[in-house]
Amino acid sequence: MAGQISERKVIVFTTFLIVFAGVVRLLKYSIGIVLFYLAFVPYIIYRISYYRKLKGKEKSQHDRYRFAILVAIILTILLNLLGLQDVEFFLLFLLMIDFLIVINKKVS
């Protein structure tokens, strides 16, 4: 399928955006925080569009795990933006787990 973006590339791109947001955060904290949360937008859009295409089809175990991670990322971002928690590291941890699932799926 020409033109399709791989899951791995989306996660790596999101990681680069997070690193960029971290550098900006060192210089200007408020802008860096906004960029940090915006860095997850490509990942979230990609995953939501993937699950919309899968609607009605059988989902693998990897898809179920990754869907739970997607929901956890969205909930964590919402709770952080509402000020109910302040745990940016948890978002990075969830992204890392998702990457490990992608790598494991490729090997299996």
C-alpha positions as CSV (number, residue, x, y, z in Angstrom):
1,M,0.0,0.0,0.0
2,A,1.8,3.1,-1.2
3,G,1.6,6.2,0.9
4,Q,0.6,4.5,4.1
5,I,2.4,5.6,7.2
6,S,3.7,2.9,9.5
7,E,2.8,2.7,13.2
8,R,6.5,2.8,14.0
9,K,7.0,6.1,12.1
10,V,4.1,7.7,13.8
11,I,5.5,6.8,17.2
12,V,9.0,8.0,16.3
13,F,7.6,11.3,14.9
14,T,5.6,11.8,18.1
15,T,8.8,11.2,20.1
16,F,10.7,13.8,18.1
17,L,7.9,16.3,18.7
18,I,8.1,15.5,22.4
19,V,11.9,16.1,22.4
20,F,11.4,19.4,20.6
21,A,8.7,20.4,23.1
22,G,11.2,19.6,25.9
23,V,13.8,21.8,24.4
24,V,11.3,24.6,24.0
25,R,10.1,24.0,27.6
26,L,13.6,24.7,28.8
27,L,13.5,28.1,27.2
28,K,9.9,29.1,27.6
29,Y,7.9,26.8,30.0
30,S,4.4,27.8,29.1
31,I,4.9,27.3,25.3
32,G,6.8,24.0,26.0
33,I,3.9,22.6,27.9
34,V,1.4,23.4,25.1
35,L,3.8,21.9,22.6
36,F,4.2,18.8,24.7
37,Y,0.5,18.1,24.7
38,L,0.2,19.0,21.0
39,A,3.0,16.5,20.2
40,F,0.5,13.7,20.9
41,V,-2.0,14.9,18.3
42,P,-0.5,13.0,15.3
43,Y,-0.4,9.8,17.3
44,I,-4.0,10.2,18.6
45,I,-5.3,11.0,15.1
46,Y,-3.5,8.1,13.5
47,R,-4.8,5.6,16.1
48,I,-8.4,6.9,16.0
49,S,-8.4,6.7,12.2
50,Y,-6.9,3.2,12.4
51,Y,-9.7,2.0,14.8
52,R,-12.4,3.7,12.6
53,K,-11.1,1.6,9.7
54,L,-11.2,-1.5,11.9
55,K,-14.8,-0.9,13.0
56,G,-16.8,-4.1,12.7
57,K,-13.7,-6.3,12.0
58,E,-12.1,-8.7,14.4
59,K,-9.4,-7.0,16.5
60,S,-6.2,-8.8,17.5
61,Q,-4.9,-8.9,21.1
62,H,-2.3,-6.3,20.1
63,D,-5.1,-4.0,18.9
64,R,-7.0,-4.3,22.2
65,Y,-3.9,-3.5,24.2
66,R,-3.1,-0.5,22.0
67,F,-6.7,0.7,22.2
68,A,-6.4,0.6,26.0
69,I,-3.2,2.6,25.8
70,L,-4.9,5.2,23.5
71,V,-7.7,5.6,25.9
72,A,-5.3,6.0,28.8
73,I,-3.3,8.6,26.9
74,I,-6.4,10.6,26.0
75,L,-7.7,10.4,29.6
76,T,-4.3,11.4,31.0
77,I,-4.0,14.4,28.7
78,L,-7.6,15.5,29.6
79,L,-6.9,15.2,33.4
80,N,-3.6,17.1,33.0
81,L,-5.3,19.9,31.1
82,L,-8.1,20.1,33.7
83,G,-5.5,20.3,36.4
84,L,-6.6,17.2,38.2
85,Q,-3.2,15.6,37.9
86,D,0.2,16.6,36.7
87,V,2.0,13.5,35.4
88,E,3.7,14.1,32.0
89,F,6.0,11.2,32.6
90,F,3.1,8.8,32.5
91,L,2.3,9.8,28.9
92,L,5.9,9.0,27.9
93,F,5.6,5.7,29.7
94,L,2.4,4.8,27.8
95,L,4.0,5.8,24.5
96,M,7.0,3.6,25.3
97,I,4.7,0.6,26.1
98,D,2.8,1.2,22.8
99,F,6.1,1.2,20.9
100,L,7.1,-2.1,22.6
101,I,3.8,-3.7,21.6
102,V,4.5,-2.6,18.0
103,I,8.0,-4.0,18.0
104,N,6.7,-7.2,19.6
105,K,4.0,-7.5,17.0
106,K,6.6,-7.2,14.2
107,V,8.8,-9.9,15.7
108,S,5.9,-12.3,16.4
